[in-house]
Amino acid sequence: MKKYLKKSILITLAFLLIINENIASENYPQIKIVTTSGSFIIELDRNRAPLTVENFLRYIEDDFFENTVFHRVIQGFVIQGGGFTSDLESKETYPNIINESGNGLSNRRMTIAMARETDPHTASSQFYINLVDNFTLDPMATRWGYAVFGEVIEGFNVIDMIAGSATQSMNGMQDVPISPVIVLEASRIN
């Protein structure tokens, strides 16, 4: 009887661990982004930024980011991508989303956040990765911030390599890498 009870307890614990792991992966999905400069992995935070994560995952599932470029690289600030082809043609996006910048996540080094226009609720597909702590991009009592929705967990050297790209002005845009950094693949890994 003791052996049976021990075995039942062990099976139950294993089952609970599997369920817990599945819930964790649903709340913190991981995305692998493969670029011409190498690959990196980001972990999203659905608990803190549910609308933003769902929006980003929708673009991932539609292979939207493939063959887009990091079109804005500012050393000591951010690398930005998710909206332009290698010819710097703007891609058609889904409707804008509500700004979730008041979610408690901060624009720290290696976090990912939504790029937007001046209006706080204009984020769609473009995102940026913070190269340094950019607390001035966080919300304040008098203004909206930029919504952080995850962080880079692997491939920091690739982010830093992209950040070191020589840039130029091109097609009316500044800080465009001279050698395009192209997203070859962006997919969910868990």
C-alpha positions as CSV (number, residue, x, y, z in Angstrom):
1,M,0.0,0.0,0.0
2,K,2.9,2.4,0.9
3,K,4.5,1.7,-2.5
4,Y,1.3,2.4,-4.3
5,L,0.7,5.7,-2.4
6,K,4.3,6.9,-3.0
7,K,4.0,6.1,-6.7
8,S,0.6,7.9,-6.9
9,I,2.1,11.0,-5.1
10,L,5.1,11.0,-7.5
11,I,2.9,10.7,-10.6
12,T,0.7,13.5,-9.3
13,L,3.7,15.8,-8.6
14,A,5.1,15.1,-12.0
15,F,1.7,15.9,-13.6
16,L,1.5,19.2,-11.6
17,L,5.0,20.2,-12.7
18,I,4.1,19.6,-16.3
19,I,0.9,21.7,-16.0
20,N,2.9,24.4,-14.2
21,E,5.5,24.5,-16.9
22,N,2.9,24.7,-19.6
23,I,1.2,27.6,-17.8
24,A,4.5,29.4,-17.4
25,S,5.3,29.0,-21.1
26,E,1.9,30.4,-22.0
27,N,2.5,33.4,-19.8
28,Y,6.1,33.8,-20.9
29,P,6.3,32.7,-24.5
30,Q,9.8,32.7,-26.0
31,I,10.6,34.0,-29.5
32,K,13.7,33.2,-31.5
33,I,14.7,35.9,-33.9
34,V,17.3,34.9,-36.6
35,T,19.0,37.8,-38.4
36,T,21.8,38.2,-40.8
37,S,23.9,39.2,-37.7
38,G,23.0,36.1,-35.7
39,S,20.1,35.1,-33.5
40,F,18.7,36.0,-30.1
41,I,15.8,34.9,-27.9
42,I,13.3,37.1,-26.2
43,E,10.8,36.2,-23.5
44,L,7.5,38.0,-23.5
45,D,5.5,38.8,-20.4
46,R,1.8,38.1,-21.0
47,N,1.0,38.8,-17.4
48,R,2.1,42.4,-17.5
49,A,1.4,43.3,-21.1
50,P,-1.4,40.9,-22.4
51,L,-2.6,43.0,-25.3
52,T,0.9,43.9,-26.5
53,V,2.1,40.2,-26.3
54,E,-1.0,39.0,-28.2
55,N,-0.4,41.6,-30.9
56,F,3.3,40.6,-31.2
57,L,2.4,36.9,-31.3
58,R,-0.1,37.6,-34.1
59,Y,2.7,39.1,-36.2
60,I,5.0,36.2,-35.3
61,E,2.3,33.6,-36.4
62,D,1.8,35.5,-39.7
63,D,5.6,35.5,-40.4
64,F,5.3,39.3,-40.7
65,F,8.8,40.1,-39.4
66,E,10.6,37.9,-41.9
67,N,12.6,39.9,-44.4
68,T,12.1,43.1,-42.4
69,V,15.1,45.1,-41.2
70,F,16.4,46.8,-38.1
71,H,15.9,50.2,-39.7
72,R,17.0,52.4,-36.8
73,V,20.2,51.8,-34.8
74,I,21.4,54.4,-32.3
75,Q,24.4,53.3,-30.3
76,G,23.8,53.9,-26.6
77,F,20.0,54.0,-27.0
78,V,18.0,51.4,-29.1
79,I,17.8,49.2,-32.1
80,Q,14.4,49.3,-33.8
81,G,12.7,47.1,-36.3
82,G,9.5,45.4,-37.3
83,G,8.1,47.7,-39.9
84,F,10.2,48.0,-43.1
85,T,11.5,45.8,-45.8
86,S,15.2,45.8,-46.8
87,D,14.2,48.4,-49.5
88,L,12.8,50.5,-46.6
89,E,9.3,50.1,-47.8
90,S,6.7,50.3,-45.0
91,K,4.7,47.1,-44.4
92,E,1.0,47.1,-44.0
93,T,0.1,46.4,-40.3
94,Y,-2.9,45.5,-38.2
95,P,-4.7,48.3,-36.3
96,N,-2.9,50.1,-33.6
97,I,-3.1,48.8,-30.0
98,I,-3.7,50.4,-26.6
99,N,-0.6,51.5,-24.8
100,E,0.2,49.3,-21.8
101,S,3.2,51.3,-20.6
102,G,1.9,51.5,-17.0
103,N,2.4,47.8,-16.5
104,G,5.3,48.0,-14.0
105,L,8.0,47.0,-16.6
106,S,10.8,49.5,-17.2
107,N,12.8,50.3,-20.3
108,R,16.0,48.6,-18.9
109,R,18.9,47.4,-21.0
110,M,17.9,44.4,-23.2
111,T,14.1,44.8,-22.7
112,I,11.8,44.9,-25.7
113,A,9.2,47.6,-26.1
114,M,6.7,48.9,-28.6
115,A,7.7,51.8,-30.8
116,R,5.0,54.4,-31.5
117,E,4.3,57.8,-32.8
118,T,3.7,60.9,-30.5
119,D,0.1,59.7,-29.9
120,P,0.4,57.1,-27.1
121,H,-1.9,54.6,-28.7
122,T,-0.2,54.3,-32.1
123,A,1.9,51.2,-31.7
124,S,1.4,48.4,-34.3
125,S,4.2,46.2,-35.4
126,Q,7.4,48.2,-34.7
127,F,9.5,47.3,-31.6
128,Y,12.8,48.3,-30.2
129,I,15.4,46.8,-27.9
130,N,16.9,49.0,-25.2
131,L,20.7,49.1,-25.4
132,V,21.0,50.9,-22.1
133,D,18.6,51.7,-19.2
134,N,16.2,54.2,-20.9
135,F,14.1,55.2,-17.9
136,T,13.1,58.4,-19.7
137,L,10.9,56.2,-21.9
138,D,8.9,54.9,-18.9
139,P,5.5,56.5,-18.1
140,M,5.3,59.4,-15.7
141,A,2.3,61.0,-13.9
142,T,2.0,63.6,-16.7
143,R,2.6,61.5,-19.8
144,W,2.4,58.0,-21.4
145,G,5.5,56.0,-21.8
146,Y,6.6,53.2,-24.2
147,A,5.2,49.8,-23.4
148,V,7.8,47.2,-22.4
149,F,6.5,43.7,-23.0
150,G,9.5,41.4,-22.6
151,E,13.3,41.0,-22.5
152,V,16.2,39.4,-24.4
153,I,17.3,36.3,-22.5
154,E,19.9,35.0,-24.9
155,G,22.1,36.5,-27.6
156,F,23.1,39.7,-26.0
157,N,26.3,39.7,-28.1
158,V,24.1,39.8,-31.3
159,I,22.2,42.8,-30.0
160,D,25.4,44.5,-29.2
161,M,26.8,43.6,-32.7
162,I,23.7,45.1,-34.4
163,A,24.1,48.2,-32.1
164,G,27.6,48.7,-33.4
165,S,26.4,48.9,-37.1
166,A,27.6,51.9,-39.1
167,T,24.6,54.0,-40.1
168,Q,23.5,56.5,-42.7
169,S,20.5,58.6,-43.7
170,M,18.5,56.9,-46.4
171,N,15.0,57.5,-47.9
172,G,14.3,60.3,-45.4
173,M,15.2,58.1,-42.4
174,Q,18.2,58.6,-40.1
175,D,20.3,55.9,-38.3
176,V,19.8,53.2,-41.0
177,P,22.5,50.5,-41.0
178,I,24.7,50.8,-44.1
179,S,24.7,47.0,-44.2
180,P,21.1,45.9,-43.7
181,V,20.4,43.7,-40.6
182,I,17.6,41.5,-42.0
183,V,15.3,39.3,-39.9
184,L,15.4,35.9,-41.6
185,E,13.0,34.2,-39.2
186,A,11.0,35.0,-36.1
187,S,9.3,32.1,-34.4
188,R,7.9,30.8,-31.1
189,I,10.1,28.2,-29.5
190,N,8.1,26.9,-26.6
